[in-house]
């Protein structure tokens, strides 16, 4: 399963907007990483490098965060893989 990075960017933006005193240089990465329970550097790399893929630990933490905050985890799964799987089944 691949991560829908666009949806994760929206979550990052929402986190930044809800932070009372955001730091200029953190741009919300640190706050969202803290909420997810992952290193900020991993979150930054995942979002900013096209070749980076989310691992099982990250996806598990994201799923737990979604469950705790009543978000739909399915929104964070990339449509590309779902489409490729459907084509492969035919």
MDAnalysis code that builds the backbone (N, CA, C; Angstrom):
import MDAnalysis as mda
import numpy as np

u = mda.Universe.empty(270, n_residues=90, atom_resindex=np.repeat(np.arange(90), 3), trajectory=True)
u.add_TopologyAttr("name", ["N", "CA", "C"] * 90)
u.add_TopologyAttr("resid", np.arange(1, 91))
u.add_TopologyAttr("resname", ["UNK", "UNK", "UNK", "UNK", "UNK", "UNK", "UNK", "UNK", "UNK", "UNK", "UNK", "UNK", "UNK", "UNK", "UNK", "UNK", "UNK", "UNK", "UNK", "UNK", "UNK", "UNK", "UNK", "UNK", "UNK", "UNK", "UNK", "UNK", "UNK", "UNK", "UNK", "UNK", "UNK", "UNK", "UNK", "UNK", "UNK", "UNK", "UNK", "UNK", "UNK", "UNK", "UNK", "UNK", "UNK", "UNK", "UNK", "UNK", "UNK", "UNK", "UNK", "UNK", "UNK", "UNK", "UNK", "UNK", "UNK", "UNK", "UNK", "UNK", "UNK", "UNK", "UNK", "UNK", "UNK", "UNK", "UNK", "UNK", "UNK", "UNK", "UNK", "UNK", "UNK", "UNK", "UNK", "UNK", "UNK", "UNK", "UNK", "UNK", "UNK", "UNK", "UNK", "UNK", "UNK", "UNK", "UNK", "UNK", "UNK", "UNK"])
u.atoms.positions = np.array([
    [0.845, -1.174, 0.000],
    [0.000, 0.000, 0.000],
    [0.884, 1.228, 0.000],
    [0.549, 2.190, -0.837],
    [1.304, 3.434, -0.952],
    [0.579, 4.549, -0.223],
    [1.369, 5.500, 0.213],
    [0.848, 6.648, 0.943],
    [0.364, 7.715, -0.026],
    [-0.789, 8.272, 0.233],
    [-1.301, 9.409, -0.528],
    [-0.663, 10.659, 0.070],
    [0.407, 11.128, -0.547],
    [1.168, 12.255, 0.003],
    [0.368, 13.553, -0.019],
    [-0.519, 13.699, -1.012],
    [-1.351, 14.911, -1.056],
    [-2.228, 15.013, 0.188],
    [-2.787, 13.898, 0.591],
    [-3.643, 13.898, 1.792],
    [-2.816, 14.168, 3.041],
    [-1.583, 13.659, 3.078],
    [-0.709, 13.904, 4.218],
    [-0.304, 15.375, 4.274],
    [-0.107, 16.006, 3.105],
    [0.175, 17.442, 3.079],
    [-1.004, 18.228, 3.664],
    [-2.217, 17.812, 3.345],
    [-3.393, 18.496, 3.899],
    [-3.439, 18.359, 5.416],
    [-3.068, 17.190, 5.918],
    [-3.016, 16.984, 7.362],
    [-1.930, 17.863, 7.978],
    [-0.807, 17.999, 7.306],
    [0.271, 18.866, 7.777],
    [-0.196, 20.319, 7.820],
    [-0.887, 20.767, 6.782],
    [-1.416, 22.131, 6.760],
    [-2.413, 22.373, 7.883],
    [-3.282, 21.407, 8.112],
    [-4.263, 21.530, 9.192],
    [-3.574, 21.585, 10.551],
    [-2.521, 20.801, 10.708],
    [-1.765, 20.805, 11.965],
    [-1.095, 22.152, 12.168],
    [-0.514, 22.690, 11.107],
    [0.142, 23.995, 11.191],
    [-0.851, 25.087, 11.561],
    [-2.028, 25.057, 10.962],
    [-3.044, 26.070, 11.239],
    [-3.584, 25.967, 12.658],
    [-3.624, 24.763, 13.198],
    [-4.180, 24.588, 14.537],
    [-3.144, 24.800, 15.640],
    [-1.858, 24.908, 15.262],
    [-0.810, 25.128, 16.249],
    [-0.848, 26.572, 16.700],
    [-0.864, 26.778, 17.999],
    [-1.006, 28.121, 18.549],
    [0.196, 29.002, 18.226],
    [1.400, 28.484, 18.416],
    [2.611, 29.257, 18.164],
    [3.565, 28.463, 17.276],
    [3.261, 28.396, 15.975],
    [4.149, 27.611, 15.108],
    [5.501, 28.284, 14.961],
    [6.539, 27.475, 14.875],
    [7.877, 28.009, 14.651],
    [8.065, 28.237, 13.165],
    [8.798, 29.273, 12.831],
    [8.992, 29.607, 11.422],
    [9.651, 28.478, 10.642],
    [10.694, 27.880, 11.201],
    [11.449, 26.909, 10.436],
    [10.899, 25.494, 10.506],
    [9.984, 25.221, 11.383],
    [9.489, 23.847, 11.491],
    [8.389, 23.547, 10.484],
    [7.642, 24.564, 10.085],
    [6.566, 24.442, 9.110],
    [5.574, 23.328, 9.429],
    [5.422, 22.987, 10.677],
    [4.441, 21.987, 11.077],
    [4.953, 20.568, 11.098],
    [6.135, 20.315, 10.526],
    [6.673, 18.955, 10.497],
    [6.840, 18.405, 11.907],
    [7.441, 19.198, 12.774],
    [7.714, 18.721, 14.129],
    [6.429, 18.416, 14.887],
    [5.461, 19.297, 14.745],
    [4.201, 19.109, 15.463],
    [3.469, 17.864, 14.973],
    [3.377, 17.692, 13.662],
    [2.699, 16.516, 13.124],
    [3.476, 15.249, 13.456],
    [4.796, 15.307, 13.368],
    [5.617, 14.138, 13.709],
    [5.410, 13.755, 15.167],
    [5.314, 14.739, 16.032],
    [5.072, 14.478, 17.452],
    [3.712, 13.802, 17.645],
    [2.715, 14.282, 16.932],
    [1.382, 13.692, 17.044],
    [1.344, 12.264, 16.515],
    [2.100, 12.014, 15.450],
    [2.130, 10.673, 14.864],
    [3.058, 9.727, 15.626],
    [4.027, 10.298, 16.340],
    [4.988, 9.467, 17.053],
    [6.112, 8.966, 16.164],
    [6.491, 9.784, 15.173],
    [7.582, 9.441, 14.258],
    [8.613, 10.561, 14.276],
    [9.844, 10.284, 13.880],
    [10.854, 11.347, 13.806],
    [10.481, 12.388, 12.745],
    [10.688, 13.657, 13.061],
    [10.360, 14.735, 12.129],
    [11.155, 14.613, 10.835],
    [12.396, 14.145, 10.935],
    [13.215, 14.008, 9.731],
    [12.626, 12.961, 8.779],
    [12.059, 11.909, 9.318],
    [11.430, 10.888, 8.470],
    [10.200, 11.444, 7.761],
    [9.399, 12.217, 8.492],
    [8.204, 12.822, 7.904],
    [8.603, 13.791, 6.798],
    [9.604, 14.621, 7.058],
    [10.072, 15.586, 6.068],
    [10.574, 14.881, 4.816],
    [11.378, 13.846, 4.984],
    [11.920, 13.082, 3.849],
    [10.796, 12.430, 3.055],
    [9.851, 11.869, 3.758],
    [8.735, 11.184, 3.107],
    [7.927, 12.147, 2.234],
    [7.702, 13.342, 2.738],
    [6.896, 14.306, 1.998],
    [7.658, 15.010, 0.879],
    [8.952, 15.175, 1.030],
    [9.695, 16.006, 0.089],
    [10.554, 15.261, -0.914],
    [10.711, 13.983, -0.772],
    [11.467, 13.203, -1.753],
    [10.523, 12.239, -2.443],
    [10.450, 12.351, -3.745],
    [9.491, 11.545, -4.497],
    [9.784, 10.050, -4.405],
    [11.045, 9.684, -4.234],
    [11.378, 8.259, -4.179],
    [11.149, 7.646, -2.801],
    [10.874, 8.460, -1.787],
    [10.650, 7.934, -0.437],
    [9.294, 7.255, -0.334],
    [9.281, 6.127, 0.325],
    [8.052, 5.354, 0.537],
    [7.814, 5.200, 2.030],
    [6.557, 5.179, 2.426],
    [6.197, 4.973, 3.828],
    [6.336, 3.499, 4.167],
    [6.976, 3.235, 5.292],
    [7.136, 1.858, 5.740],
    [5.973, 1.403, 6.600],
    [6.056, 0.174, 7.047],
    [4.989, -0.400, 7.863],
    [4.817, 0.329, 9.192],
    [5.928, 0.728, 9.809],
    [5.847, 1.417, 11.098],
    [5.134, 2.752, 10.934],
    [5.517, 3.517, 9.905],
    [4.876, 4.803, 9.665],
    [3.387, 4.633, 9.381],
    [3.056, 3.683, 8.507],
    [1.649, 3.476, 8.170],
    [0.851, 3.024, 9.389],
    [1.463, 2.215, 10.239],
    [0.791, 1.781, 11.462],
    [0.522, 2.944, 12.403],
    [1.509, 3.829, 12.524],
    [1.327, 4.997, 13.397],
    [0.292, 5.948, 12.819],
    [0.297, 6.103, 11.510],
    [-0.697, 6.948, 10.855],
    [-2.092, 6.360, 11.035],
    [-2.198, 5.051, 10.919],
    [-3.502, 4.395, 11.104],
    [-4.015, 4.593, 12.533],
    [-3.124, 4.449, 13.493],
    [-3.496, 4.655, 14.895],
    [-3.929, 6.104, 15.138],
    [-3.211, 7.050, 14.542],
    [-3.562, 8.468, 14.665],
    [-4.946, 8.728, 14.066],
    [-5.197, 8.153, 12.906],
    [-6.500, 8.317, 12.252],
    [-7.613, 7.750, 13.125],
    [-7.363, 6.603, 13.703],
    [-8.366, 5.970, 14.568],
    [-8.661, 6.834, 15.792],
    [-7.607, 7.354, 16.416],
    [-7.765, 8.189, 17.612],
    [-8.445, 9.517, 17.315],
    [-8.259, 10.043, 16.102],
    [-8.796, 11.349, 15.743],
    [-9.981, 11.272, 14.789],
    [-10.533, 10.076, 14.648],
    [-11.716, 9.838, 13.828],
    [-11.550, 10.340, 12.392],
    [-10.394, 10.016, 11.800],
    [-10.135, 10.319, 10.403],
    [-10.236, 9.019, 9.609],
    [-10.533, 9.135, 8.338],
    [-10.640, 7.963, 7.475],
    [-9.245, 7.590, 6.963],
    [-8.710, 6.492, 7.447],
    [-7.376, 6.042, 7.054],
    [-7.301, 5.741, 5.563],
    [-8.400, 5.317, 4.980],
    [-8.421, 4.986, 3.549],
    [-8.066, 6.190, 2.680],
    [-8.313, 7.412, 3.176],
    [-7.956, 8.616, 2.424],
    [-6.447, 8.763, 2.275],
    [-5.690, 8.154, 3.167],
    [-4.239, 8.271, 3.169],
    [-3.558, 7.190, 2.322],
    [-4.348, 6.348, 1.690],
    [-3.808, 5.307, 0.826],
    [-3.939, 5.775, -0.613],
    [-2.849, 5.668, -1.354],
    [-2.783, 6.176, -2.713],
    [-3.727, 5.428, -3.641],
    [-4.359, 6.165, -4.521],
    [-5.259, 5.594, -5.514],
    [-4.490, 4.871, -6.610],
    [-3.230, 5.250, -6.828],
    [-2.437, 4.635, -7.910],
    [-2.332, 3.134, -7.722],
    [-2.054, 2.714, -6.502],
    [-1.891, 1.280, -6.246],
    [-3.222, 0.553, -6.388],
    [-4.289, 1.169, -5.905],
    [-5.603, 0.536, -6.007],
    [-5.988, 0.351, -7.481],
    [-5.683, 1.344, -8.309],
    [-5.974, 1.259, -9.742],
    [-5.116, 0.171, -10.392],
    [-3.832, 0.131, -10.045],
    [-2.932, -0.880, -10.613],
    [-3.362, -2.281, -10.221],
    [-3.820, -2.459, -8.996],
    [-4.270, -3.765, -8.542],
    [-5.530, -4.194, -9.299],
    [-6.428, -3.247, -9.539],
    [-7.653, -3.571, -10.250],
    [-7.350, -3.962, -11.703],
    [-6.405, -3.294, -12.320],
    [-6.033, -3.610, -13.703],
    [-5.379, -4.982, -13.743],
    [-4.549, -5.303, -12.746],
    [-3.860, -6.575, -12.711],
    [-4.780, -7.761, -12.501],
    [-5.932, -7.519, -11.874],
    [-6.876, -8.611, -11.583],
    [-7.656, -9.027, -12.813],
    [-7.761, -8.138, -13.785],
    [-8.578, -8.433, -14.967],
    [-7.937, -9.425, -15.875],
])
